[in-house]
Amino acid sequence: MNLQEIGAFLDVLDEPRIVMDAEYRVLAANQAYRSGFSASRPVEGRFCYEVSHRFAVPCDQAGESCPLQLSRASGQTERVLHLHHTPHGEEHVVVETAPIRDETGRIVFFVETIRVVRHASSRPAAQGLVGRSPAFTRMLARVMRVAPSSATALLLGETGTGKELVAQAIHEASPRSAGPFVAVDCSGLSETLFESELFGYEKGAFTGATHRKLGLVEAANGGTLFLDEIGDLPTPLQVKLLRLLESGTYRRVGGVDVLRADFRLISATHRDLAGMVRAESFRRDLYFRINTFPIVTPALRERTGDLPLLAASLLARVEPERPLALTPGALALLSSHPFEGNIRELRNLLERASLLADGDEIEPRHLLDSEGETQPTEPPPACPAGESWMTLEENERRYLKWALENHVGDRPSLARRLGIGERTLFRKIGGGEAGRKLARQSPVWPI
């Protein structure tokens, strides 16, 4: 097939496609590409990296992964996630580059197919995933890898990083997108409640069961079942879940009919499941059953470049009727905040600030409001009044006591504040009421 035939073939395709030579020069483009990525200028004769990125050098020389360079090296189809310029601004796109060979097997052209990611935005958006930082892009690339398949995905990351939004994005980009997305919070589920919620029950199955109730597994039929905080599931319930996943069948509580389950499973947890498996507090067989394709949702501190974008998006979500914006001082204040609660904490902070702001601008004073919050006391002095010296052990003991009494959060966040590891913190605090209080907030200590 010659270049003219390839160009004619591309024009009948709906997806944006271009033909390039090995030197990155665009030889042909179909109408979908021209209208979607370069409506104002012809693309033939220009370099692909100039059209897509406004770069003066190929992507791999500008810190990006280049699918053409990868395809040229491997001789196979290669796929990457990029941010491309469009008439509407930059958008996340999946770029797939495939080599075209002549009758002798020599590579003569490369065909590049562009698919715009509709489930994430690089600009402020009123819903869905938002971001453009390297950490966010790496996560999104894995989302787009697993979404078209039926593979089980496991979302890992700190609380407040948006794992349910990521699960929804996987669902919406999957072949099951027309089906339901059903979310289940596994934390706090008792054995009886777990079975009746997931599997449903028959009329008369127990006192108060006055009618048949369909379970969430049945509600997710043809769609996606999202099990949030699966690390909090007690061991007896892990057995029941594993049986459901292995057999693909279940019975309603009080029922005798075996029903077949039809859902795609996505799980999420903020816990270290691998460590829990080693500590024998999470079943090894269940762990390997749900951990087919792990995706780490990055903490907000790992994507600080996304903060202005996230803030603008969250303001549009908490106050859709008001054109709220952050002053430069307010944005600078947010940039210095540790955000141990991640995006959830940012949202709460902005929602509170929006209630305090009378105008259309959020100022630093609106973010600094602390009414109703307990302020931590000052740390104890190195030497109490009347004492000229104390041992390092006593000094450390008093400081840790103060830290435990004033810290709001779990073990990992306190360890980070103190600049030590969780094991070291556990060893140092030992018992005591303050230590037991912290343990209750996050009960599984690493072994």
N, C-alpha and C positions, 0 to 999 in steps of 0.2 A: 504494500500500500504506500503510495507516494504522499508527499506533503499536501497536495491539493485535495486528494481523496480523504485524507485525515481531517482537513479543515472542513470539508463538506459534511463529513460524518458528525463532527462535533456540533455543527449548527442545529442539528435535529434533536440534540440532547438538552434536557431541562437544567441539569446541574452546570455551574460555571466550570469551563475547562479551557486550558491553553496548551499549545504545543511549543516546546522549547528545544534548543540545541544544547549540547554539553557545556556551552559557555554562557548559559543563563539568558540567552536572548530569546524573546518571544517571537515565534514564527507565525502563529495563527491563534485566534481566540474566537470562541463562539459568542453569540449575542448575549447569553446569560452572564458571561464574564464581563463583557464590555459594559453592560448596563449596571451590573452590580459592583464593579470595582474601578471602572475608569470611564464614566459616562461622558466626560468633557474632552478627553483626548484619546486618539488611537493608541493601542498598546503594541501593535506589530512593530518590530524593530527595536523596541525598548527592552531593557533588562528587567527580569521578573522582580528582583529585589528593589528596583527603583519604583516600580508600579505599586508593589504591595507594602513596602516599608519606608519608602523615601530614603533608602540607603544609597550610598555611593559605592559600596562594596558588597559582595555576596553575604548572605545572612551569617554563615559560619565564621566570617571574618569580623562580624559585628556583635558577636556574643550570642547569636541565635543558633538553633539547630536547623540545618538546611536539608530539606528532603531530597533535593536534586543531588547534592553532594553525597548523601547517604545512599541514594539509589544508584548513582554512578559507581560507587565503591562496591556495593553488594550485588549489583545486577538484578535486583528484585524491587518490588513495590515497597516504598517506605512511607510512613505516615507520621506527622508531627502536629502539634497545636501551636498556632501563631496568632498574633494580633495583626490584622491587615487593615490598611486604610480603605475606606469606602466613601461614597458620597454622603453618607450619614455620620461619618466619624469612624474611629477604630472599632473593629469588632473581632471577637474571638472566632477563629475559623479552624477547621480540621483540613490540613493540606495533605493530599495523597499523590505521590509522584510515582509513575510507572514507566519503565523503559519500553521503547518500541524497537524491535529488531528487524533487520532486512532478511532476505532469504538465506544469507550466509550465517545468520546468527549474530551479526555485529549490531551493537546498539547505535541507532541513527538519530532517534528523537526521544524526547520525554514528554509524556502527557501528564499534566497536573490538574487534579480535580479539587475544587474548593467547596466545602460544606460549612455554611455559617452556623455557629452554635447558638441556637435560639434560647437556650436554657441558662445562659449567664451573660452578664453585661459588663463592658469595660467603662461604662458611663453610669451616672446616677440613675437608679431604676426604682420604681415603686413596688416591685416584687421580685422574688427570685434571687439567685446568686449574683453578687457584685464584686468585682476585683480585677486587678491587672498586675499585681506584684508577682515576682518570680515564684514565691511559695504558693500563691493562689493558682497560678497558671499550671504548676506541676500537679496540684490536686485536680484541677479541671481536666488535664490531659488524661489522668487515670479514670476519671468519671466517664469521659467520652470513649475510653477503651472498653470499659466493662458494660456500659449501658446497652449496646446492641445485642449483647449475649444474654443467656439465661443464667449465668454464673451467680453464685451467692456472693454478696459483697459485705465486708465488715468495715465499718467506719470507726476509726480510732482517733481520739483527741480529747483535749480538756473540755470541761463543761463550758457551754456558752459559745462554742465555735461554729454553730450552725449545722450540726450533723443531720437534723431532720430536713433542712433545706437541700442539703446534698443528696439525701435519699430521694427526695421528690424530684430533683433534677435527673437522677438516674432513671427513675420511673418514667418521667416525661420524655426522655430520649430513647426509651426502650420500645420493643414491639408490643409491649403490654400497656402502652400509654392510654389507650382507650378504656382500659379497665380501671377498677378502683385502686386508690392508694389508701391503705388502712394502717394507721400507726397504733402501736401498743406500748405503753410504758410498763416495763417489767418490774420497776422498783416498787416494793410494797405489796406485790401480789401474793396472796395466800394460796395454798394448794387448791382449795375449793373454788376460790374466785378465779384462779388461773384457768381451770378446766371449764367452768361455766362461761367465762368471757371468751376464751379461744374456741372452744368446741360447741358452745351452746348447750341447751338442755331441752328435754322433752317435758310436756305437761305432766305434772305429778311426780317429777323426779325427786323433789324434796319439798318441804313445807314452804309454801309461798309460790311455788312454780305453777301458776294458774294457767299458763299457756306455753306453747312451744317458743323457744327463743333461738334464733340463729346466732351462731358464734362468729367471731371476727375472722377465723379461717375461712368460713363459708362466705362472709362478706367480701373477702379479698379474692374471691374466685375470678380467675382471668386477669388478675392485676398483681399488685405488689403488697406483701406484708412486711411492715417495718417494725422490728422489735428494738425499741430504744432501751438503753441501759440494761443490756442483756447480762452484763457482769454482776448485776444485783439479784439475779434469779437464784433462789435456793436450790441446793443439790437435788431434792426430790422432783422439783419442777424441771430441772435440766434433763432428767431421765425422760419425762413425758414429752418434752420438746424434741429430744433426739429421736424418740420413737415415731413422732409425727413426721420428722424430716426424712428418716430412713425408709419408712414404709409408704409415705405419701397418703396415708389413710388415717381416719379417726372415727370416733363415735361421739354423738352428743351424750351429755350426762343423762343417765336414765334410759338411753336408747340401745337398741340391739343392731340397727342397720350400720354397716360399715360404709362410710362416705369417703369419696376420693377428694383429696386436696389438690387445688390447681392454683398455685401462687408462686411468685418470685420472691425470695427471701433477701432482705437487707437487714443487717443488725448493726447496732452501735453501742459503744461503751466509752466511758472516760477512764476505766480501770485498766491496769496492766494484766490482760488476760493470760499472757504467756507466764508471767510470774505467779498468777493464781493457779495455773495448771501445775507449775512446779510445787506450789504449796498445797496442792490437792484440794483446793477450794472451788475449782471449776473443772468439769469433766474434760479429760483429754480428747475423748472421741467427739464430743460436741464441739470443742474448740476447732478441731481440724475439719469438722463438717461445715462450720460457718465461716471459716477463714480462707475461703478459696481465693478471694481477691481483696486484700486489705488496702484501705485508702486512709491516709492520715489527713485530718482536717487541721490546718495550721492555726496556732494561737495568734491572737491579734498582734502580739509583740513581734511575731515573725513576718508580719505583713504591714509594717508601719506606713509604707507608701500608699496603702489603700485607705488610710484613715480619713482623709478629706472626702473621698468617694463614698465610703461607708456612712460617714456622718450625714452627707447630703441625702443619701438614699433613705436612711432611717428617719430623718426629719420629715421627708415626704410621706413616710408610712405612719408616723405617730400623729402628724398634723397635716393631713392631705389637703385641707382647705386653706392653709396659711403658707405664704411664700417665705418660710423661715430660712435664715442663713446664719452661719457662724461668723463673728468678727475675727480678724487675724489674731487678736489676743486670745480669744476663746479657742481657736484651733491650735494655737501654740500651747495653751494649757492642756488640752486633750493629748497633744503629742508627748507631753512629759508624764502622763498618767500611766501607771503600770498595767492597768486593766487585767487584774487577775481573774475577773469574771468574763473576760473576752467580749465578744460582740453583744452578748446579753447585757453585760454591765454597761457598755456604751449606749445601747438602746435605752436602758432605764435612766441613765444620766441625762440623755438628750430629752427624754419625755418629761422628766422633772423640770429641766431647764425651760422647756417650751411652756410649761404652766406658769413659770415665774416671769417669763418675758412678756411684756405688754405690747411691744412693737414687733417688727419683723426680723430683728437681729438678736441673736443670743450672745451675751457678753460674758466675760470671765466671772463676774459676780453671780450670774445665774447658775453657773456650773459649780461654784464654791459653796452654795447653800448647804448647810449641815444641820438644820433644825430637825430634831427627832433622832439624830444619830448620836451614839455614845462615843465621845472622843477618847482616845487612849491617853492614859496618864503618861507623864514623862518617865523615861527609864530611871531606875534608881541610881543615885550617885555612886561612884566607885567606892568611896569611903563614907559610911554614914556619920552623922554628927557625933563627935565624941570619940571616934576611932581614927587613929592615924594610919593603920595598916590593916589589910585583910588578905587572906590567902587567895590565890587565883581561883582555887576550887570554889571558895565561898562566893567570890565575885561572880563567877559563871553561874552558880546555882541561883543567886538572886536575880541575875539578868534573865535567865531562862524562865524563872517563875513569873517575872513581869511580862515576858514575851507571850507565854502561854495564856495569861489572864487577859491580855489586851488584843491578841490576834483574832481576827474574824476570818475563818476559812479552814481549809483542810491541811493535812500534813505536808503535801508537796509545796504548797504556797508558803507555809511558814519556813520550811527548810530553805527555799529559795531566798526568802528575806534574810535569813541568818547566814546564808552563804555556805551551808553544809548539806550533806546528803541525808536522805530520809533515814537510812540505817543509823547514821551517827546521831541524828536527832532522837530517834527511839532509844538508843543506848543511853543518851545523856538525861532524858527526862524520866526514864524508869517508870515508876508508878505515880502515886499522888493523884489528887482530884483533878488538877489541871491537865495532867497527862491523860487521865481517863476521859475527860471531857473532849479533848482533841481526838482521842481514839474513837469515840462515839461518832464524831463528825465524819470519819473515814475509817471504818472498822477493820479493814484488811491490811495489816502491816506486812511489808515485804519480808520474806524469809531469807 
